[in-house]
């Protein structure tokens, strides 16, 4: 079968005029392209949002880790100072001054 015979057989199945078919096919193609373009725009927006959220999360994570390290350093420093310094005298163990001379 030749190519021209196949295309003639395919064209016979449409009963509408070519101009009407062309308009319908063009409209369908336009709708498909618009739908695809909107999906691509949505994908791009979601990717941008995910990128921004990852950056924000990474920034907050770094800040939290830095504060955690600082907190640990301050705790260890506080413990070292507590073990190195002598205990503070309590008020109860101090002798009460008395006046012997009048």
ZADO-1210 file (C-alpha; in nm, 4 decimals, padded with zeros to 6 digits):
<atoms>
<atom x="00.0000" y="00.0000" z="00.0000" code="UNK" pos="1"/>
<atom x="00.1346" y="00.3420" z="-00.0877" code="UNK" pos="2"/>
<atom x="00.1457" y="00.6401" z="00.1405" code="UNK" pos="3"/>
<atom x="-00.1122" y="00.8306" z="-00.0615" code="UNK" pos="4"/>
<atom x="-00.3564" y="00.5413" z="-00.0280" code="UNK" pos="5"/>
<atom x="-00.3165" y="00.5387" z="00.3522" code="UNK" pos="6"/>
<atom x="-00.3736" y="00.9109" z="00.3863" code="UNK" pos="7"/>
<atom x="-00.6798" y="00.8912" z="00.1587" code="UNK" pos="8"/>
<atom x="-00.8248" y="00.6190" z="00.3781" code="UNK" pos="9"/>
<atom x="-00.7562" y="00.8208" z="00.6943" code="UNK" pos="10"/>
<atom x="-00.9167" y="01.1350" z="00.5534" code="UNK" pos="11"/>
<atom x="-01.2339" y="00.9525" z="00.4576" code="UNK" pos="12"/>
<atom x="-01.3268" y="00.8928" z="00.8212" code="UNK" pos="13"/>
<atom x="-01.3855" y="01.2665" z="00.8840" code="UNK" pos="14"/>
<atom x="-01.7114" y="01.3966" z="00.7416" code="UNK" pos="15"/>
<atom x="-01.6614" y="01.7620" z="00.8446" code="UNK" pos="16"/>
<atom x="-01.5001" y="02.0105" z="00.6102" code="UNK" pos="17"/>
<atom x="-01.1236" y="02.0656" z="00.6427" code="UNK" pos="18"/>
<atom x="-01.1620" y="02.4238" z="00.7614" code="UNK" pos="19"/>
<atom x="-01.3826" y="02.3103" z="01.0524" code="UNK" pos="20"/>
<atom x="-01.1475" y="02.0253" z="01.1396" code="UNK" pos="21"/>
<atom x="-00.8469" y="02.2565" z="01.1253" code="UNK" pos="22"/>
<atom x="-01.0153" y="02.5022" z="01.3603" code="UNK" pos="23"/>
<atom x="-01.1060" y="02.2247" z="01.6082" code="UNK" pos="24"/>
<atom x="-00.7565" y="02.0740" z="01.5988" code="UNK" pos="25"/>
<atom x="-00.5976" y="02.4149" z="01.6430" code="UNK" pos="26"/>
<atom x="-00.8244" y="02.4919" z="01.9388" code="UNK" pos="27"/>
<atom x="-00.7478" y="02.1542" z="02.0954" code="UNK" pos="28"/>
<atom x="-00.3750" y="02.2078" z="02.0438" code="UNK" pos="29"/>
<atom x="-00.3990" y="02.5566" z="02.1958" code="UNK" pos="30"/>
<atom x="-00.5831" y="02.4257" z="02.5016" code="UNK" pos="31"/>
<atom x="-00.3270" y="02.1500" z="02.5477" code="UNK" pos="32"/>
<atom x="-00.0395" y="02.3966" z="02.5186" code="UNK" pos="33"/>
<atom x="-00.2038" y="02.6341" z="02.7687" code="UNK" pos="34"/>
<atom x="-00.2618" y="02.3497" z="03.0134" code="UNK" pos="35"/>
<atom x="00.1005" y="02.2376" z="02.9777" code="UNK" pos="36"/>
<atom x="00.2288" y="02.5953" z="03.0204" code="UNK" pos="37"/>
<atom x="00.0254" y="02.6386" z="03.3417" code="UNK" pos="38"/>
<atom x="00.1603" y="02.3098" z="03.4762" code="UNK" pos="39"/>
<atom x="00.5162" y="02.4165" z="03.3948" code="UNK" pos="40"/>
<atom x="00.4602" y="02.7496" z="03.5722" code="UNK" pos="41"/>
<atom x="00.3239" y="02.5655" z="03.8760" code="UNK" pos="42"/>
<atom x="00.6192" y="02.3256" z="03.8781" code="UNK" pos="43"/>
<atom x="00.8599" y="02.6185" z="03.8602" code="UNK" pos="44"/>
<atom x="00.6826" y="02.7972" z="04.1475" code="UNK" pos="45"/>
<atom x="00.6880" y="02.4828" z="04.3623" code="UNK" pos="46"/>
<atom x="01.0567" y="02.4235" z="04.2902" code="UNK" pos="47"/>
<atom x="01.1341" y="02.7844" z="04.3845" code="UNK" pos="48"/>
<atom x="00.9351" y="02.7519" z="04.7065" code="UNK" pos="49"/>
<atom x="01.1090" y="02.4254" z="04.7956" code="UNK" pos="50"/>
<atom x="01.4491" y="02.5846" z="04.7278" code="UNK" pos="51"/>
<atom x="01.3651" y="02.8831" z="04.9482" code="UNK" pos="52"/>
<atom x="01.2303" y="02.6617" z="05.2267" code="UNK" pos="53"/>
<atom x="01.5439" y="02.4451" z="05.2170" code="UNK" pos="54"/>
<atom x="01.7640" y="02.7528" z="05.2426" code="UNK" pos="55"/>
<atom x="01.5586" y="02.8855" z="05.5315" code="UNK" pos="56"/>
<atom x="01.5608" y="02.5489" z="05.7099" code="UNK" pos="57"/>
<atom x="01.9363" y="02.5161" z="05.6626" code="UNK" pos="58"/>
<atom x="01.9860" y="02.8665" z="05.8017" code="UNK" pos="59"/>
<atom x="01.7712" y="02.7963" z="06.1061" code="UNK" pos="60"/>
<atom x="01.9430" y="02.4609" z="06.1573" code="UNK" pos="61"/>
<atom x="02.2873" y="02.6251" z="06.1473" code="UNK" pos="62"/>
<atom x="02.1700" y="02.8927" z="06.3911" code="UNK" pos="63"/>
<atom x="02.0246" y="02.6321" z="06.6292" code="UNK" pos="64"/>
<atom x="02.3440" y="02.4252" z="06.6163" code="UNK" pos="65"/>
<atom x="02.5574" y="02.7338" z="06.6872" code="UNK" pos="66"/>
<atom x="02.3376" y="02.8268" z="06.9831" code="UNK" pos="67"/>
<atom x="02.3507" y="02.4685" z="07.1075" code="UNK" pos="68"/>
<atom x="02.7309" y="02.4754" z="07.0978" code="UNK" pos="69"/>
<atom x="02.7385" y="02.8116" z="07.2740" code="UNK" pos="70"/>
<atom x="02.5009" y="02.6776" z="07.5392" code="UNK" pos="71"/>
<atom x="02.7209" y="02.3702" z="07.5920" code="UNK" pos="72"/>
<atom x="03.0335" y="02.5883" z="07.6215" code="UNK" pos="73"/>
<atom x="02.8660" y="02.8142" z="07.8766" code="UNK" pos="74"/>
<atom x="02.7504" y="02.5141" z="08.0796" code="UNK" pos="75"/>
<atom x="03.0967" y="02.3590" z="08.0841" code="UNK" pos="76"/>
<atom x="03.2496" y="02.6956" z="08.1723" code="UNK" pos="77"/>
<atom x="02.9993" y="02.7351" z="08.4544" code="UNK" pos="78"/>
<atom x="03.0783" y="02.3866" z="08.5864" code="UNK" pos="79"/>
<atom x="03.4543" y="02.4542" z="08.5771" code="UNK" pos="80"/>
<atom x="03.4098" y="02.7767" z="08.7708" code="UNK" pos="81"/>
<atom x="03.1908" y="02.6036" z="09.0268" code="UNK" pos="82"/>
<atom x="03.4472" y="02.3295" z="09.0882" code="UNK" pos="83"/>
<atom x="03.7491" y="02.5642" z="09.0960" code="UNK" pos="84"/>
<atom x="03.6168" y="02.8309" z="09.3309" code="UNK" pos="85"/>
<atom x="03.5885" y="02.7685" z="09.7051" code="UNK" pos="86"/>
<atom x="03.2409" y="02.7394" z="09.8469" code="UNK" pos="87"/>
<atom x="03.0832" y="03.0628" z="09.9495" code="UNK" pos="88"/>
<atom x="03.0604" y="03.1168" z="10.3244" code="UNK" pos="89"/>
<atom x="02.7143" y="03.0835" z="10.4620" code="UNK" pos="90"/>
<atom x="02.5693" y="03.3429" z="10.6935" code="UNK" pos="91"/>
<atom x="02.5031" y="03.0920" z="10.9651" code="UNK" pos="92"/>
<atom x="02.8645" y="02.9873" z="11.0052" code="UNK" pos="93"/>
<atom x="02.9973" y="03.3412" z="11.0564" code="UNK" pos="94"/>
<atom x="03.0676" y="03.4409" z="11.4148" code="UNK" pos="95"/>
<atom x="02.8445" y="03.7100" z="11.5471" code="UNK" pos="96"/>
<atom x="03.0528" y="04.0102" z="11.6559" code="UNK" pos="97"/>
<atom x="03.0115" y="04.1021" z="12.0180" code="UNK" pos="98"/>
<atom x="03.1094" y="04.4212" z="12.1862" code="UNK" pos="99"/>
<atom x="03.3077" y="04.3652" z="12.5037" code="UNK" pos="100"/>
<atom x="03.3957" y="04.7209" z="12.5725" code="UNK" pos="101"/>
<atom x="03.1289" y="04.9738" z="12.6485" code="UNK" pos="102"/>
</atoms>
